[in-house]
Amino acid sequence: MIAHDDTSILGLLATGAEAGIEGVLVTLTGIEGASSRGIGTQMAVLADGRSAGSFSGGCIEAAVIAEAQDVLAKNRGRTIRYGVGSPYLDIRLPCGGGIDLLFTPRPDPAAIARVLALLDQRKAAALRLSEDGAAYSNAPDAGGFQRNYAPPLRLVTLGHGEDLTALVRLARAFGILVDAYAPADDHRAAAEPGVTQLTTRTVLPALAGDPWTAFVFLFHDHDWEEHLLPHALAQDGFYHGAVGSARTHRARLAGLRVLGVPQDRRDALRGGIGLIPATRDPATLALSILAELVQDYQACAGIAGWRRRAPGLVGHDPAAHVPTRT
């Protein structure tokens, strides 16, 4: 995985709790001006100094760790402003903005474990956070700051050759859960670790989707799509796409209509996939498709709007909460 995600951040707190090491969950709850991170970004800090997550390129993380340890020592949560408007004049953000960080000490291990378990089951979850603690939330209008968590992006991809292997390798390096399928006679793709071999066009793999799963078809021998595409389109997912020219896609949709695939499912299938048009090599195609998947996943998971300030957040007004250092 390239960087920490929700499960690794919460997982550090869970690991610490199992070892008897207390921790702090730090959440970005407000932004003034520019910021390199969004509302709801989190960082976990353990009493022994270990941490996961970040709020900048490294300019405030040491200060956050020190603050979290002070929160544990004083047994009192707090909301701190860093950057513009902060009483900490020695800490500045390179973007020139200001951020409010909510320090929640000793989050309930049972609540953290429940969120992690739900994410592992590919179900959404939420925590209600305040300076006093963290609890599992199923009441959106309760007090505190509610942080929603979506299951991680999962990719189901079926196809041939280097187009398939390049996408599989790049997606796995990014940290995406990948299920990949290739014809058994495609020795290069079928030999890629973790790729399941397809022995016939009519024996369908046990595909299963959910709202956070993407299905991508990378076949250039389009005979393989005849039975596999309807099978995939019947599964829940935020993205269904297949490579090919505009003419190929028109023919593909016509074939799906003949097979009786419903109009709404045919409309869900994208052609000409990826953000970079007319790519001609496997690596660029993989990057182009992955960028589109991540963009659409963030939209469907609500990355821009899923983190909200619920009524009654203690200390949400930076001017009303001036911290002191001792």
C-alpha positions in Angstrom: 0.0 0.0 0.0 1.3 3.4 -1.0 0.0 5.3 2.1 -2.1 4.8 5.2 -5.9 4.3 4.7 -8.8 4.2 7.1 -8.3 0.6 8.1 -4.6 1.0 8.8 -5.2 4.1 10.9 -7.9 2.5 13.0 -5.9 -0.7 12.9 -3.0 0.9 14.7 -5.4 1.9 17.5 -6.8 -1.6 17.7 -3.3 -3.1 17.8 -2.3 -0.7 20.6 -5.4 -1.5 22.6 -4.7 -5.2 22.3 -1.2 -4.6 23.7 -2.4 -2.3 26.5 -1.0 0.9 24.8 -3.3 3.9 24.9 -3.9 6.0 21.8 -5.5 9.2 20.4 -7.6 9.5 17.2 -7.0 12.9 15.6 -9.5 14.2 13.1 -9.4 17.2 10.8 -12.7 19.0 11.5 -12.2 22.5 10.0 -10.3 24.3 7.3 -9.6 27.9 6.7 -8.1 28.8 3.3 -6.1 26.1 1.6 -5.2 22.6 3.0 -3.5 19.6 1.6 -6.0 17.3 3.3 -9.8 17.2 3.5 -12.3 17.4 6.3 -12.4 14.0 8.0 -8.8 13.1 7.4 -7.4 11.2 10.4 -4.2 10.3 12.2 -3.7 7.7 14.9 -1.1 8.2 17.6 -0.1 5.7 20.3 1.4 6.6 23.7 4.7 5.1 22.6 5.0 7.5 19.7 3.9 5.3 16.8 1.5 6.9 14.4 -0.4 6.3 11.1 -1.8 8.9 8.8 -0.8 12.5 8.1 -2.2 16.1 7.8 0.6 17.6 5.7 3.8 16.8 3.9 5.5 16.4 7.2 5.5 20.0 8.6 3.1 19.3 11.5 3.1 15.6 12.2 5.7 15.8 14.9 3.7 18.5 16.7 0.5 16.4 16.4 2.3 13.4 17.9 3.6 15.6 20.8 0.1 17.1 21.3 -1.5 13.6 21.3 0.9 12.4 24.0 0.1 15.5 26.1 -3.6 14.8 25.6 -3.0 11.3 27.1 -0.9 12.7 29.9 -3.5 15.2 30.9 -6.4 12.8 30.2 -8.3 15.6 28.4 -9.3 15.9 24.7 -9.0 19.2 22.9 -9.4 20.9 19.5 -6.3 22.6 18.2 -5.9 25.1 15.4 -2.7 24.9 13.4 -1.6 27.4 10.8 -3.5 30.6 10.2 -5.1 31.8 13.5 -3.2 29.3 15.7 -1.6 30.4 19.0 1.3 28.1 18.0 3.3 30.7 16.1 6.2 28.4 15.4 4.0 26.0 13.3 3.0 27.1 9.9 1.4 25.2 7.0 3.1 25.7 3.6 -0.3 26.1 1.9 -0.9 29.2 4.0 -4.2 28.0 5.5 -5.4 26.8 8.9 -6.8 23.5 10.1 -8.7 22.5 13.2 -7.7 19.1 14.7 -9.9 17.2 17.1 -7.9 15.1 19.6 -10.0 12.2 20.9 -8.1 10.3 23.6 -8.6 6.6 24.3 -11.3 5.9 21.7 -13.5 3.0 22.7 -11.7 -0.2 21.5 -15.0 -1.9 21.0 -16.2 0.9 18.7 -13.0 0.8 16.7 -13.2 -3.0 16.5 -16.8 -2.8 15.3 -16.0 -0.3 12.5 -13.1 -2.5 11.4 -15.2 -5.6 11.4 -17.9 -3.9 9.3 -15.4 -2.7 6.8 -14.0 -6.2 6.5 -17.5 -7.4 5.8 -17.7 -4.6 3.1 -20.3 -2.6 5.0 -20.2 1.1 5.7 -19.7 2.3 9.3 -19.4 5.5 11.3 -17.9 6.9 14.5 -19.2 9.8 16.6 -16.2 11.7 17.8 -15.7 14.4 20.5 -13.1 15.6 22.9 -14.6 13.2 25.4 -14.4 10.0 23.4 -15.5 8.0 20.4 -18.5 5.7 20.0 -20.0 3.7 17.1 -22.7 5.8 15.5 -25.9 4.9 13.8 -27.6 8.2 14.7 -26.5 10.9 12.2 -28.0 13.8 14.2 -26.2 13.0 17.5 -23.7 15.4 18.9 -20.0 15.5 18.1 -18.3 15.0 14.8 -19.5 12.1 12.7 -16.9 10.4 10.6 -18.3 7.9 8.0 -16.2 5.0 6.7 -16.7 3.3 3.3 -15.3 -0.2 2.5 -12.1 0.0 0.4 -12.3 0.0 -3.4 -12.3 -3.5 -4.9 -11.5 -4.3 -8.5 -12.8 -7.3 -10.5 -11.0 -7.4 -13.8 -11.2 -9.9 -16.6 -9.0 -9.9 -19.7 -5.9 -10.8 -21.7 -2.2 -10.2 -21.7 -0.2 -7.2 -20.5 -3.3 -5.0 -20.4 -4.6 -7.2 -17.6 -1.3 -7.8 -15.8 -0.4 -4.1 -15.8 -3.7 -3.1 -14.3 -3.5 -5.8 -11.7 0.0 -4.9 -10.6 -0.7 -1.1 -10.4 -4.0 -1.6 -8.6 -2.3 -3.9 -6.0 0.5 -1.4 -5.5 -2.0 1.3 -4.9 -3.6 -0.9 -2.2 -6.8 -2.0 -4.0 -8.4 -5.4 -3.4 -8.1 -7.2 -6.8 -9.9 -10.2 -8.2 -8.5 -11.0 -11.7 -9.5 -13.6 -14.3 -7.8 -14.6 -17.6 -8.2 -17.4 -20.1 -6.1 -20.4 -19.2 -4.4 -20.4 -22.6 -3.2 -16.9 -22.1 -0.1 -18.1 -20.4 1.4 -14.6 -19.5 -1.7 -13.3 -17.8 -2.7 -16.6 -16.3 0.8 -16.9 -14.7 0.4 -13.6 -12.9 0.1 -14.4 -9.1 -3.5 -14.3 -7.9 -5.0 -14.4 -11.4 -7.8 -17.1 -11.7 -7.8 -19.1 -14.9 -10.9 -19.2 -17.1 -11.1 -22.6 -18.8 -14.2 -22.0 -20.9 -16.4 -19.1 -22.1 -19.6 -20.6 -20.6 -18.5 -21.7 -17.1 -18.9 -18.4 -15.2 -16.7 -17.4 -12.3 -18.4 -16.7 -8.9 -18.4 -12.9 -9.3 -19.9 -10.9 -6.5 -20.2 -7.1 -6.3 -21.2 -4.4 -3.9 -21.5 -0.6 -4.1 -17.7 -0.2 -3.8 -16.7 -2.7 -6.5 -15.6 -1.9 -10.0 -15.8 -4.4 -12.9 -13.3 -3.8 -15.8 -13.1 -5.9 -19.0 -9.8 -6.0 -20.9 -10.6 -8.5 -23.6 -9.4 -7.9 -27.2 -10.9 -11.3 -28.2 -14.4 -10.1 -27.6 -15.9 -13.6 -27.9 -15.0 -13.9 -24.2 -17.4 -11.1 -23.3 -20.6 -12.8 -24.6 -21.4 -14.6 -21.4 -19.1 -12.8 -18.9 -20.4 -9.3 -19.5 -24.1 -10.1 -18.7 -22.8 -12.0 -15.6 -20.8 -9.0 -14.4 -23.6 -6.4 -15.3 -26.0 -8.4 -13.0 -23.7 -7.7 -10.1 -23.8 -4.5 -7.9 -21.0 -2.1 -8.5 -20.2 1.6 -8.9 -18.3 1.0 -12.2 -18.7 -1.4 -15.1 -16.4 -0.8 -18.1 -14.8 -2.4 -21.1 -12.0 -1.4 -23.4 -12.5 -0.9 -27.1 -13.3 1.6 -29.8 -16.6 3.4 -30.2 -17.6 1.0 -33.0 -16.7 -2.0 -30.8 -18.8 -0.6 -27.9 -21.8 -0.1 -30.2 -21.5 -3.7 -31.3 -21.1 -4.9 -27.7 -24.3 -3.1 -26.6 -26.2 -4.5 -29.6 -25.1 -8.0 -28.6 -26.2 -7.4 -25.0 -29.6 -6.3 -26.2 -30.0 -9.4 -28.2 -29.1 -11.5 -25.1 -31.9 -9.8 -23.2 -29.7 -7.7 -20.9 -32.0 -4.9 -19.5 -31.6 -1.4 -20.8 -30.6 0.1 -17.4 -27.7 -2.5 -17.2 -26.6 -1.8 -20.8 -26.6 1.9 -20.0 -24.4 1.2 -17.0 -21.6 -0.3 -19.2 -18.9 2.2 -20.2 -16.8 2.0 -23.3 -13.6 4.0 -24.1 -12.7 3.7 -20.4 -9.9 5.7 -18.7 -9.1 9.4 -18.2 -6.3 9.5 -20.8 -7.7 9.2 -24.3 -6.4 6.9 -27.0 -3.7 5.2 -24.9 -1.5 2.8 -26.9 0.6 1.0 -24.2 -0.4 -1.3 -21.3 1.2 0.8 -18.5 -0.5 4.0 -19.6 -3.8 2.3 -20.1 -3.6 0.8 -16.5 -2.8 4.3 -15.1 -5.7 5.8 -17.1 -8.2 3.2 -15.9 -7.0 3.3 -12.3 -7.3 7.1 -12.1 -10.9 6.9 -13.4 -11.8 4.1 -10.9 -10.3 6.1 -7.9 -12.1 9.3 -9.0 -15.5 7.5 -9.3 -15.0 5.5 -6.1 -14.4 8.7 -4.2 -17.6 10.1 -5.6 -19.6 7.0 -4.8 -18.1 6.6 -1.4 -18.8 10.3 -0.7 -15.2 11.3 0.1 -16.0 14.9 -0.6 -19.2 15.0 1.5 -19.3 12.0 3.8 -17.5 13.7 6.7 -19.7 16.1 8.5 -19.8 18.3 11.5 -22.8 17.1 13.6 -24.4 19.6 16.0 -22.7 20.2 19.3 -19.0 19.6 18.5 -17.1 20.8 21.5 -14.5 23.4 20.7 -15.4 23.7 17.0 -14.8 27.4 17.1 -11.1 28.0 17.1 -11.4 31.4 18.6 -13.3 29.9 21.6 -10.6 27.3 22.3 -7.1 28.6 22.7 -4.7 25.8 23.8 -1.6 26.3 25.9 1.6 24.4 26.0 3.3 23.3 29.2 
